[in-house]
Amino acid sequence: MSDFSAWNRIWLETKDDAEFRWWVKREKEGVRGGKIFNYMNKYLGAVQGIKTIEVGAGSGVYSFIFAKRGAAVTLVDYSQEALMLASKCFSSSGIRASFLEMNALKPFSNLRGKFDLAMSFGTIEHYRSPERFQMAKAHLDLVRPGGVIVISVPNRLFFPHEMLKSCLQKENKWHLGYEGAFRRQELFQLAGRLGLKNAKVCGSAFISDLIRYFYIFQDTGFFRKFCKIRFRGAFIRDFTSPLDDLLGADIFLMGCKEN
């Protein structure tokens, strides 16, 4: 089970929306966002007017992006602190949304089948079996027949993240609880168990992800021990490469619910 108290602390300590704006810019202009919206356009059509729900939404970056494009968005999280942060970020930009404090393992019955799209980003990897599958199935339960689900998780083959996690765990600085990254094949197997149509597994921008992790590594004790030079970070724009779907930091499953 995900460590609820740890995530509450993380969201409580997030005081402003600067990081939120950075993530919105990154995803709106990035490779992952582009692939998701291409899939959406193909199987759902125009975003204007569709109903979306983000599971384990945190600050709700993708809900914000969808809302800006005219979707009616709902954010679900068990953390009141996360929803308060999201509400602040949305209201500061005049964006409307619904915020529900709820454990997605036990979704409200009146939400089942009510949405065109159910999505999550960095959520189900924090659950072990069998709750991991139950979290994935919650996405399917929330969408109508013909609706779309998007589940984005860390890629086990993206070695910089696994190395960083190991370093932080050794320094007792890893605060995200259990995190079990996925392989592409696991997502395809998940699509089969869920009975998804038009299932597709894609990845984020591998080379851009590598550059971002280089800047993150500068803050670890391991890096400082062997390198005294520090480099100033910058906003890294995504660009595609043939390795994205295999080695990108994030891989994501997209699929349609049977009619």
C-alpha positions in Angstrom: 0.0 0.0 0.0 1.2 3.5 -0.7 2.5 5.5 2.2 -0.3 8.0 2.8 1.4 9.9 5.5 4.6 10.5 3.5 2.6 11.9 0.6 0.6 14.2 2.9 3.9 15.6 4.2 5.2 16.1 0.7 2.2 18.1 -0.4 2.0 20.0 2.8 5.6 21.2 2.3 4.9 22.4 -1.2 4.2 26.0 -0.6 3.9 27.7 -4.0 2.9 26.9 -7.6 6.3 27.6 -9.3 7.0 23.9 -9.7 3.4 23.4 -10.9 3.8 26.0 -13.7 7.1 24.3 -14.7 5.4 20.9 -15.0 2.5 22.4 -17.0 4.9 24.0 -19.4 7.0 20.8 -19.7 4.0 18.5 -20.3 2.1 20.8 -22.6 5.1 21.2 -24.9 6.6 17.7 -24.3 6.8 14.4 -26.0 4.5 12.5 -23.5 1.8 15.2 -23.8 2.0 15.2 -27.6 1.5 11.4 -27.8 -1.4 11.4 -25.3 -3.2 14.2 -27.2 -2.6 12.4 -30.5 -4.2 9.3 -29.1 -7.1 11.3 -27.6 -7.8 13.0 -30.9 -7.9 9.6 -32.7 -10.2 7.8 -30.3 -12.2 10.6 -28.5 -12.1 13.5 -30.9 -12.0 17.1 -29.7 -11.1 17.7 -26.1 -13.7 20.5 -25.8 -16.5 19.3 -23.5 -15.2 15.9 -22.6 -15.2 14.7 -18.9 -11.9 13.7 -17.4 -10.8 12.3 -14.1 -7.2 12.2 -12.8 -6.6 9.5 -10.2 -4.0 10.2 -7.5 -3.9 13.7 -9.0 -1.6 15.5 -6.7 -1.4 19.0 -8.1 -3.3 17.9 -11.2 -0.9 19.0 -14.0 -2.7 17.1 -16.8 -6.1 18.0 -15.5 -5.0 21.7 -15.7 -3.8 21.2 -19.3 -7.1 19.4 -20.3 -9.2 22.1 -18.6 -7.3 24.8 -20.5 -8.5 23.0 -23.7 -12.1 23.0 -22.6 -12.5 19.7 -20.8 -14.6 19.3 -17.6 -12.0 18.0 -15.1 -12.2 16.1 -11.8 -9.2 15.5 -9.6 -9.2 12.7 -7.1 -6.7 12.2 -4.3 -6.7 10.8 -0.8 -4.5 13.7 0.4 -6.4 16.8 1.4 -3.1 18.7 1.2 -2.6 17.7 -2.4 -6.1 18.9 -3.3 -5.7 22.2 -1.5 -2.5 22.8 -3.5 -4.2 21.9 -6.7 -7.2 24.1 -5.9 -4.8 27.0 -5.3 -2.9 26.4 -8.6 -6.2 26.2 -10.5 -7.9 29.2 -8.9 -4.8 31.4 -9.4 -5.3 30.9 -13.2 -9.1 31.1 -13.1 -9.5 27.4 -14.1 -12.5 25.5 -12.8 -12.3 21.9 -11.6 -14.0 19.5 -9.2 -11.8 18.2 -6.3 -12.7 14.9 -4.5 -10.9 13.6 -1.5 -11.2 9.8 -2.1 -9.2 6.6 -2.0 -9.4 5.4 -5.6 -9.3 1.8 -4.4 -12.8 2.5 -3.2 -14.3 4.9 -5.7 -17.7 6.5 -5.1 -20.3 4.4 -6.9 -21.8 7.4 -8.5 -18.6 8.1 -10.4 -18.5 4.7 -12.2 -18.8 5.0 -16.0 -19.2 8.8 -15.9 -16.0 9.9 -17.6 -14.6 9.9 -21.1 -11.0 9.8 -19.9 -9.4 8.4 -16.6 -5.7 9.1 -16.2 -2.9 8.9 -13.7 0.7 9.9 -13.6 3.1 8.4 -11.1 0.5 6.7 -9.0 0.1 2.9 -9.4 3.8 2.2 -9.1 3.4 3.0 -5.4 1.2 0.0 -4.8 2.1 -3.7 -4.6 0.1 -6.6 -5.9 -2.9 -7.1 -5.7 -3.7 -3.4 -5.0 -1.6 -2.4 -8.1 -4.0 -4.1 -10.4 -7.0 -2.8 -8.5 -5.7 0.8 -8.9 -5.4 0.2 -12.7 -8.9 -1.3 -12.8 -10.3 1.7 -11.1 -9.4 3.7 -14.2 -11.4 1.4 -16.3 -14.4 1.4 -13.9 -14.5 5.2 -14.0 -14.8 5.6 -17.8 -17.8 4.9 -20.0 -17.8 2.2 -22.7 -15.6 3.5 -25.5 -13.7 5.8 -23.0 -10.0 6.1 -22.8 -7.5 5.4 -19.9 -4.0 6.6 -19.6 -1.6 5.2 -17.0 1.9 6.6 -16.8 4.6 5.0 -14.6 8.4 5.0 -14.2 10.3 2.9 -16.6 12.5 0.2 -15.0 14.9 0.4 -17.9 15.6 4.1 -17.3 18.7 3.5 -15.2 19.3 7.1 -14.0 16.1 7.1 -12.0 16.8 3.6 -10.5 20.4 4.8 -9.6 19.1 8.0 -8.0 16.5 6.1 -6.0 19.1 3.7 -4.7 21.5 6.6 -3.7 18.7 8.5 -1.9 17.6 5.3 -0.1 21.2 4.8 1.1 21.3 8.4 2.4 17.8 8.0 4.0 16.6 10.8 1.7 14.0 8.8 -0.3 10.6 10.0 1.0 8.2 8.5 -1.6 7.7 5.1 0.0 7.5 2.0 -2.1 8.0 2.5 -5.8 8.0 -0.4 -8.2 8.9 0.7 -11.7 7.4 -1.1 -14.8 8.7 -2.7 -18.0 6.9 -2.2 -21.3 5.8 -5.8 -21.3 4.1 -5.4 -17.9 2.0 -2.6 -19.3 1.0 -4.7 -22.3 0.1 -7.6 -19.9 -2.0 -5.1 -17.9 -3.8 -4.0 -21.0 -4.7 -7.6 -21.6 -6.0 -8.2 -18.1 -8.1 -5.1 -18.4 -9.4 -6.1 -21.8 -8.4 -2.8 -23.5 -8.9 -2.1 -27.2 -6.3 -0.2 -29.2 -3.7 -0.6 -26.5 -0.5 1.3 -27.0 2.6 1.7 -24.8 4.7 4.8 -25.4 7.6 6.5 -23.6 8.8 10.0 -22.7 11.7 11.9 -24.3 14.8 9.7 -23.4 17.6 12.1 -24.2 15.8 15.1 -22.6 15.1 12.9 -19.5 18.8 12.1 -19.3 19.8 15.7 -19.3 17.2 16.5 -16.5 18.5 13.7 -14.4 22.1 15.0 -14.7 21.0 18.2 -13.0 19.1 16.2 -10.3 22.2 14.1 -9.6 24.2 17.3 -8.8 22.3 17.5 -5.5 23.3 14.0 -4.3 26.2 13.4 -1.9 27.6 10.8 -4.4 27.9 13.5 -7.1 29.4 16.1 -4.8 32.0 13.6 -3.5 33.5 13.1 -7.0 32.7 16.3 -8.8 33.2 19.8 -7.3 31.9 21.6 -10.3 28.2 22.4 -10.4 26.2 23.3 -13.5 23.2 25.6 -13.6 20.0 23.9 -14.5 17.7 25.2 -17.3 14.3 24.4 -18.8 15.0 21.4 -21.0 12.7 21.2 -24.0 11.8 17.7 -25.2 12.9 16.3 -28.5 12.1 12.9 -29.9 14.5 10.0 -30.5 14.1 6.4 -31.6 14.8 5.3 -28.0 11.9 7.1 -26.4 9.4 4.3 -26.2 11.9 1.8 -24.9 14.1 3.8 -22.6 12.2 7.1 -21.7 12.0 7.9 -18.0 8.2 7.4 -18.1 6.3 4.8 -20.0 2.5 5.0 -20.4 -0.3 2.8 -21.4 -3.2 4.1 -23.4 -6.2 2.1 -24.3 -10.0 2.1 -24.9 -12.7 0.4 -22.9 -14.8 -2.1 -24.7 -18.2 -0.7 -26.0 
